[in-house]
Amino acid sequence: MKSSDYQQALKHCELEPIHLSGAIQPHGVLIKITEQHIISHVSANVAQLLQLEPEQLLGQSVTKFEHLAPAYQAFFATKQRHQLQAGALKIEQWLDLCWQRVDDGVLLELEINQDRVDFRELNHNHLARLLHAPSQPSELAAFHDFVLQALYELTGYSRLLIYQFQPDWSGEVVAEKVESGLGTYLGLRYPASDIPEIVRKLYLKIAMRSIPNRDYQAVPIIAMDDAPIDLSQSRLRSVSPLHLEYMTNMGVMASFSLPIIYQKKLWGLVSGHHHEATAMPATMREQCKDWVRTYNVSLSSYFNGERLKLMDRMERLADTFLQILLTERDGLSALQNQGETVMALFDADGFAAIIDDEYACVGDTPTPQVLASLKQWLQEQPENWWSTDCLQCVFPEQPALLAVASGLLALRLDIQRLGKLRFFWFRSEQKQQITWAGNPNKPILEKAGAMMLSPRRSFEKWVEVKSGYARPWQERDHILATKMRAHLLRML
């Protein structure tokens, strides 16, 4: 498989306009209403629930229909973005109505009411625990496990998991509740292409995604005109064929997923898999959303608390570096005399400082000639600090540098009192072993003369050993670099 073929297929996958699929899953009916209260789109199966054909609805005001008008007006009066009216309408059977405000009107999605269980007692028992955020890292795993256990009791799905995104948008299963005999995905890594960027963006717009039966036949949406309908916020939106193939390869018939959001970014997913087609009532989905929303708030509270602790520690470490630099008239001598402490600030294996044209080195560092080229290179960078855990990816033709280090964090300051300061922390190579869920190098299939991405057919453990990489720099390292630079500029 050529790298160019893979990249081309991956780009095609990333650009698939899944929000414009023009179809829904068949377990419900969709109606789009414009800001002028006109019905502009309906799913072709609308008569199954409303006993009205598409042409009877399209172009008409929703207020003309005695079944829909009261519910529509009640929702419109609330000013809410989203509202579930469970069992609010009866024609041949009771229907759930889910209203959703979108940029150019309202989406109405109708399903047969399937209330089977009173969730109130279950909700009361679990909500208090979900409101109690972890106070320290040792409590985090138990908190993840609790929300999965709660969802298992509610849904009965055979596998529940928490999937955390990594900086490169690959993902790792960090918690799992699974029935015996199904094997485990815990600790396995999935490539970023498994959840493309366009899908990740949609998770910022929806609270839950549900697929009760992967073998469904998509229902087309009929429009009043040729305008496509944006289904980004639709619960019923049809699914990419690639994803359905992915579910087939996993042996999964039904699934659901809910986003975990931190600082307005997608941190991860809470996901459920079931090996039989399983209808999930709208009220059950609302309960799932409430619990995961509460879990998300508590998790964010925990992260914020840990971040405050981290900021406090970084302030103290930045002060330590500043004091070392100022303990003697000769700052370079001070840094060299306390080199072990300076290296430990960033858990580094080597440290080099350059003030104007004078050098001080501790631990494993390149030659002065290599440091001089790094100094010149850093001067040309747009940012004042820079890091990588893969120097061979940046300097593939610098064997003298790569023989010493695989990771680098660099800091640049120009201070009138001291001169031009350049600091380099080096990390040596550390072979990385990543356990993937199947070979992440997906096969490329040729269909109709085009190279297409195809999901993996195996999710057995596949171990990758990466050479030429150092221990990755963490958020704490980036915060510390920023703090140190700010302290130096302020004090000097």
Legacy VTK file of the C-alpha trace (Angstrom):
# vtk DataFile Version 3.0
C-alpha trace
ASCII
DATASET POLYDATA
POINTS 492 float
0.000 0.000 0.000
1.490 3.328 -1.040
1.539 6.108 1.550
0.037 8.496 -1.018
-2.890 6.097 -1.606
-3.544 5.876 2.116
-3.402 9.635 2.594
-5.731 10.205 -0.367
-8.250 7.678 0.976
-7.986 9.146 4.464
-8.647 12.638 3.098
-11.706 11.323 1.257
-12.987 9.815 4.516
-12.394 13.049 6.438
-14.325 15.049 3.856
-17.375 12.776 3.681
-20.343 15.131 4.320
-22.133 12.796 6.721
-24.255 15.655 8.079
-25.733 16.023 4.593
-26.619 12.352 4.150
-30.206 13.225 3.163
-31.525 10.177 5.003
-32.416 8.921 8.479
-32.550 5.622 10.336
-36.003 4.009 10.116
-36.905 3.827 13.816
-38.326 7.344 13.668
-39.737 10.088 11.470
-38.199 13.502 10.779
-39.907 16.796 9.959
-38.067 20.066 9.327
-39.950 23.319 10.019
-38.670 26.693 8.825
-38.549 29.896 10.850
-41.796 30.834 9.095
-43.417 27.649 10.536
-43.518 25.970 7.087
-42.761 22.255 6.753
-39.825 22.105 4.319
-38.571 18.514 4.718
-40.109 15.202 5.775
-38.783 11.665 5.838
-40.387 9.320 3.316
-41.787 7.105 6.100
-43.821 9.887 7.728
-47.164 8.172 7.025
-46.193 5.247 9.274
-46.626 7.432 12.353
-48.742 10.416 11.289
-50.988 8.794 8.650
-50.128 11.682 6.337
-48.206 11.383 3.099
-45.171 13.641 2.474
-46.994 15.702 -0.143
-49.761 16.468 2.361
-47.210 18.044 4.707
-44.610 19.705 2.484
-45.092 23.438 2.000
-47.819 23.607 4.647
-47.765 25.525 7.928
-47.298 23.208 10.876
-50.045 25.149 12.661
-52.615 23.698 10.210
-52.249 20.186 11.640
-54.279 19.713 14.799
-52.072 16.891 16.083
-48.803 18.791 15.692
-49.767 22.427 16.296
-50.290 22.330 20.111
-47.018 20.487 20.743
-45.128 22.785 18.368
-46.531 25.907 20.026
-45.762 24.538 23.493
-42.137 23.925 22.509
-41.813 27.263 20.742
-43.059 29.085 23.852
-40.330 27.565 26.047
-37.380 29.098 24.129
-35.501 25.850 24.860
-32.956 24.485 22.404
-34.051 20.900 22.974
-37.127 19.268 24.450
-38.435 15.721 24.634
-42.214 15.426 24.916
-42.510 11.746 25.884
-45.800 10.115 24.966
-47.201 13.517 24.023
-49.157 12.520 20.920
-51.446 9.603 20.115
-52.598 8.710 16.651
-52.686 4.916 16.433
-50.197 4.670 19.282
-48.469 7.031 21.644
-45.538 8.948 20.158
-42.486 10.676 21.596
-41.750 14.083 20.095
-38.202 15.422 20.223
-37.846 19.081 19.276
-34.527 20.643 18.380
-33.859 24.263 17.450
-31.415 24.595 14.569
-29.974 27.655 12.846
-32.777 27.966 10.301
-35.784 26.528 12.106
-36.815 23.473 14.092
-36.246 19.737 13.704
-39.015 17.439 14.923
-38.214 13.764 15.331
-40.986 11.341 16.232
-40.706 7.798 17.548
-43.113 5.253 18.994
-43.215 5.659 22.769
-41.503 2.630 24.314
-41.513 3.467 28.023
-40.926 0.216 29.823
-39.198 1.188 33.068
-39.554 3.941 35.646
-36.010 5.309 35.898
-36.649 7.656 38.808
-35.365 5.396 41.593
-32.353 4.331 39.551
-31.633 7.969 38.775
-31.844 8.984 42.446
-29.461 6.213 43.485
-26.799 7.133 40.929
-27.046 10.900 40.589
-25.586 11.739 44.017
-22.502 9.616 43.278
-22.031 11.197 39.854
-22.223 14.653 41.427
-19.313 13.761 43.712
-16.207 14.602 41.681
-12.930 12.746 42.315
-10.604 14.685 44.595
-7.357 12.973 43.604
-5.997 10.868 40.720
-6.374 7.594 42.645
-10.170 8.076 42.607
-10.475 8.706 38.872
-10.598 5.071 37.700
-13.380 4.248 40.185
-15.358 7.272 38.976
-15.072 6.100 35.358
-16.162 2.610 36.396
-19.177 3.933 38.279
-20.721 5.767 35.340
-20.220 2.673 33.164
-21.862 0.458 35.783
-24.811 2.881 35.984
-25.230 2.816 32.190
-24.963 -0.968 32.172
-27.773 -1.259 34.723
-29.878 1.123 32.662
-29.291 -0.140 29.106
-28.162 -3.748 29.474
-25.575 -3.223 26.710
-22.905 -5.912 26.620
-19.949 -3.512 26.514
-19.628 0.012 27.939
-16.375 1.927 27.645
-14.736 5.300 28.059
-12.573 6.309 25.139
-10.043 9.109 25.681
-8.561 11.047 22.790
-4.793 11.522 22.642
-3.035 14.671 21.329
-2.804 13.102 17.844
-6.557 12.222 18.009
-5.928 8.533 18.310
-7.942 7.150 21.198
-7.426 4.787 24.106
-9.979 2.779 26.083
-9.336 3.930 29.677
-12.323 2.222 31.367
-14.598 -0.669 30.446
-17.580 -2.673 31.684
-17.948 -5.833 29.609
-19.863 -9.087 29.906
-17.799 -12.217 30.396
-16.673 -14.074 27.311
-16.447 -11.027 25.047
-12.796 -10.158 25.625
-11.533 -6.751 26.642
-10.583 -3.551 24.814
-9.176 -1.925 27.956
-5.864 -0.207 27.260
-6.126 -0.651 23.491
-5.372 2.256 21.165
-7.409 3.170 18.076
-6.084 5.331 15.202
-7.447 8.839 14.639
-9.003 7.732 11.343
-11.467 5.526 13.263
-13.276 8.713 14.340
-12.535 11.259 11.580
-12.365 14.983 12.237
-15.778 15.647 10.699
-17.332 13.160 13.155
-15.452 14.652 16.107
-16.845 18.073 15.217
-20.393 16.681 15.138
-19.947 15.349 18.678
-19.635 18.954 19.820
-23.162 19.574 18.491
-25.052 16.500 19.703
-25.493 15.049 23.178
-25.888 11.441 22.044
-25.617 9.239 18.966
-27.597 6.001 18.814
-27.704 3.177 16.250
-30.220 0.508 17.349
-29.703 -1.748 14.327
-26.739 -1.565 11.982
-28.634 -3.520 9.283
-31.274 -0.852 8.793
-32.474 0.430 5.432
-31.977 4.201 5.254
-35.084 6.354 4.749
-34.647 9.280 2.339
-35.730 12.801 3.258
-38.050 14.529 0.809
-37.624 18.289 0.407
-39.959 21.066 -0.679
-37.131 22.273 -2.937
-33.582 21.214 -3.764
-32.084 22.661 -0.581
-30.126 20.007 1.360
-30.966 19.538 5.011
-28.244 19.823 7.642
-28.638 16.831 9.967
-25.762 17.724 12.310
-28.109 17.825 15.305
-30.439 15.031 14.268
-30.748 11.988 16.521
-31.964 9.902 13.578
-29.340 10.882 10.997
-28.298 8.011 8.774
-24.836 6.606 9.375
-21.853 6.495 7.050
-21.596 3.116 5.253
-17.972 3.022 6.369
-19.054 3.142 10.006
-21.648 0.416 9.480
-18.922 -1.758 7.958
-16.764 -0.944 10.982
-19.563 -2.129 13.313
-19.906 -5.311 11.272
-16.196 -6.022 11.562
-16.439 -5.534 15.337
-19.424 -7.873 15.562
-21.611 -5.082 16.958
-25.299 -4.783 16.012
-26.239 -1.739 18.132
-24.274 1.130 19.622
-24.543 4.493 21.277
-22.030 7.169 22.195
-22.023 10.398 24.156
-19.323 13.101 24.070
-17.127 14.049 27.020
-16.223 17.702 26.624
-13.599 19.636 28.576
-12.802 23.300 27.983
-15.047 23.250 24.899
-12.962 20.485 23.322
-13.769 16.831 22.782
-11.919 14.949 25.532
-13.420 11.543 24.864
-16.549 9.435 24.452
-18.745 7.262 26.613
-19.766 4.438 24.317
-21.945 1.327 24.423
-21.877 -1.742 22.161
-24.412 -4.534 21.959
-24.259 -7.707 19.933
-27.980 -7.779 19.166
-30.180 -5.129 17.597
-31.634 -3.197 20.536
-34.232 -0.436 20.510
-33.421 2.232 23.083
-36.468 4.266 24.184
-36.192 8.042 23.979
-36.639 8.356 27.743
-33.753 5.947 28.294
-31.561 8.009 25.993
-32.481 11.142 27.951
-31.479 9.383 31.166
-28.146 8.383 29.611
-27.586 11.995 28.569
-28.416 13.305 32.052
-26.007 10.918 33.750
-23.165 11.513 31.300
-23.766 15.267 31.474
-23.464 15.097 35.279
-20.407 12.855 35.005
-18.904 15.338 32.534
-19.456 18.280 34.914
-17.830 16.386 37.800
-14.962 15.234 35.596
-14.363 18.831 34.462
-14.370 19.927 38.101
-11.714 17.307 38.853
-9.580 18.372 35.879
-9.859 22.031 36.881
-8.778 21.194 40.426
-5.803 19.198 39.189
-4.884 22.011 36.827
-4.872 24.518 39.707
-2.588 22.201 41.693
-0.369 21.853 38.623
-0.193 25.621 38.130
0.826 26.054 41.762
3.583 23.433 41.427
4.795 25.006 38.214
4.997 28.433 39.867
7.281 26.986 42.543
9.447 25.164 40.005
9.758 28.305 37.885
10.880 30.183 40.983
13.461 27.466 41.630
14.945 27.946 38.173
14.996 31.707 38.609
16.764 31.464 41.966
19.407 29.156 40.516
20.063 31.568 37.682
20.446 34.483 40.107
22.452 32.801 42.886
25.787 33.729 41.388
27.163 36.581 39.331
27.851 34.021 36.613
24.450 32.569 35.707
25.940 29.845 33.515
28.121 28.574 36.348
25.104 28.469 38.658
23.109 26.434 36.151
26.009 24.035 35.657
26.668 23.660 39.385
23.033 22.691 39.968
22.621 20.838 36.713
20.876 17.818 38.229
18.182 20.067 39.692
17.785 21.948 36.421
17.445 18.704 34.441
14.941 17.340 36.963
12.626 20.306 36.336
11.715 18.711 33.009
12.715 15.108 33.757
15.459 15.541 31.164
18.619 13.557 30.458
20.636 16.568 29.384
20.595 20.359 29.630
22.409 23.082 27.724
22.303 26.826 28.323
23.638 29.453 25.948
23.958 33.086 26.977
25.108 35.081 23.977
28.033 32.916 22.807
28.906 31.164 26.092
27.816 27.585 26.756
27.120 25.417 29.810
26.166 21.742 29.488
25.075 19.025 31.919
24.221 15.395 31.239
23.792 14.023 27.721
24.052 16.929 25.274
25.208 17.383 21.673
28.532 18.895 20.671
29.033 22.697 20.686
28.798 22.655 16.883
25.369 20.988 17.008
24.243 23.346 19.779
25.269 26.291 17.651
23.086 25.052 14.793
20.185 24.485 17.219
20.648 28.013 18.525
20.403 29.395 15.000
17.415 27.190 14.213
15.566 28.291 17.382
16.167 31.932 16.463
14.213 31.382 13.243
11.165 29.795 14.911
7.974 31.870 15.302
7.413 30.779 18.925
9.597 31.503 21.953
9.467 27.918 23.177
9.266 24.682 21.241
9.174 20.940 21.936
9.209 17.593 20.168
9.503 13.964 21.245
10.792 12.998 17.786
13.913 14.905 16.761
14.438 12.547 13.823
11.136 13.816 12.410
12.485 17.393 12.452
16.213 16.869 11.858
16.464 13.604 9.867
19.933 14.499 8.586
21.565 15.374 11.904
23.160 12.087 13.071
25.327 13.852 15.670
22.202 15.225 17.334
20.148 12.019 17.038
22.980 9.962 18.525
22.499 11.885 21.788
18.796 12.716 22.044
15.363 12.004 20.609
13.395 14.692 22.442
13.946 18.416 22.878
12.299 21.285 24.728
13.786 24.688 23.896
13.227 28.120 25.415
14.277 31.486 23.948
14.579 34.854 25.747
16.273 38.160 24.953
16.911 40.083 28.191
18.902 43.301 28.140
20.458 42.673 31.548
21.744 39.180 30.724
21.807 38.973 26.930
20.359 36.367 24.584
19.357 33.297 26.600
18.776 29.929 24.947
17.903 26.875 27.061
17.684 23.287 25.765
16.435 20.240 27.671
17.140 16.896 25.986
15.538 13.489 26.452
17.130 10.290 25.238
15.391 7.689 23.108
12.792 5.523 24.815
11.259 2.832 22.667
7.471 3.130 22.814
5.215 0.098 22.803
1.637 0.866 21.763
-1.024 -1.835 21.872
-3.535 -1.196 19.102
-6.954 -2.731 18.545
-5.912 -4.458 15.334
-3.399 -3.245 12.799
-3.921 0.540 12.501
-2.640 0.463 8.922
-6.054 0.029 7.350
-6.313 -1.726 3.995
-6.982 0.238 0.855
-9.599 -1.163 -1.482
-10.086 -0.161 -5.088
-13.736 0.403 -5.948
-14.836 1.724 -9.324
-11.299 2.854 -10.051
-10.990 4.879 -6.806
-8.830 4.092 -3.819
-11.122 3.755 -0.781
-10.412 3.386 2.931
-11.787 0.180 4.449
-12.178 -0.539 8.188
-9.940 -3.104 9.810
-11.334 -6.621 9.899
-9.507 -7.642 13.044
-9.466 -5.965 16.456
-7.059 -8.384 18.093
-4.158 -6.845 19.993
-1.503 -5.554 17.606
1.678 -4.260 19.233
3.696 -1.472 17.613
7.189 -0.639 18.799
8.292 2.884 17.832
11.979 3.793 17.714
13.520 7.238 17.596
11.087 8.745 20.105
11.622 10.141 23.588
9.168 10.264 26.480
6.461 12.685 25.311
6.423 16.173 26.796
3.312 16.653 28.906
1.079 19.634 29.603
3.008 20.269 32.822
6.206 20.753 30.786
4.572 23.290 28.506
3.086 25.162 31.468
6.448 25.195 33.235
8.241 26.513 30.139
5.684 29.314 29.850
5.934 30.135 33.573
9.723 30.177 33.554
9.861 32.495 30.595
7.299 34.849 32.151
9.166 34.875 35.498
12.464 35.623 33.836
11.053 38.450 31.783
9.335 39.925 34.828
12.286 39.638 37.228
15.135 40.415 34.869
LINES 1 493
492 0 1 2 3 4 5 6 7 8 9 10 11 12 13 14 15 16 17 18 19 20 21 22 23 24 25 26 27 28 29 30 31 32 33 34 35 36 37 38 39 40 41 42 43 44 45 46 47 48 49 50 51 52 53 54 55 56 57 58 59 60 61 62 63 64 65 66 67 68 69 70 71 72 73 74 75 76 77 78 79 80 81 82 83 84 85 86 87 88 89 90 91 92 93 94 95 96 97 98 99 100 101 102 103 104 105 106 107 108 109 110 111 112 113 114 115 116 117 118 119 120 121 122 123 124 125 126 127 128 129 130 131 132 133 134 135 136 137 138 139 140 141 142 143 144 145 146 147 148 149 150 151 152 153 154 155 156 157 158 159 160 161 162 163 164 165 166 167 168 169 170 171 172 173 174 175 176 177 178 179 180 181 182 183 184 185 186 187 188 189 190 191 192 193 194 195 196 197 198 199 200 201 202 203 204 205 206 207 208 209 210 211 212 213 214 215 216 217 218 219 220 221 222 223 224 225 226 227 228 229 230 231 232 233 234 235 236 237 238 239 240 241 242 243 244 245 246 247 248 249 250 251 252 253 254 255 256 257 258 259 260 261 262 263 264 265 266 267 268 269 270 271 272 273 274 275 276 277 278 279 280 281 282 283 284 285 286 287 288 289 290 291 292 293 294 295 296 297 298 299 300 301 302 303 304 305 306 307 308 309 310 311 312 313 314 315 316 317 318 319 320 321 322 323 324 325 326 327 328 329 330 331 332 333 334 335 336 337 338 339 340 341 342 343 344 345 346 347 348 349 350 351 352 353 354 355 356 357 358 359 360 361 362 363 364 365 366 367 368 369 370 371 372 373 374 375 376 377 378 379 380 381 382 383 384 385 386 387 388 389 390 391 392 393 394 395 396 397 398 399 400 401 402 403 404 405 406 407 408 409 410 411 412 413 414 415 416 417 418 419 420 421 422 423 424 425 426 427 428 429 430 431 432 433 434 435 436 437 438 439 440 441 442 443 444 445 446 447 448 449 450 451 452 453 454 455 456 457 458 459 460 461 462 463 464 465 466 467 468 469 470 471 472 473 474 475 476 477 478 479 480 481 482 483 484 485 486 487 488 489 490 491
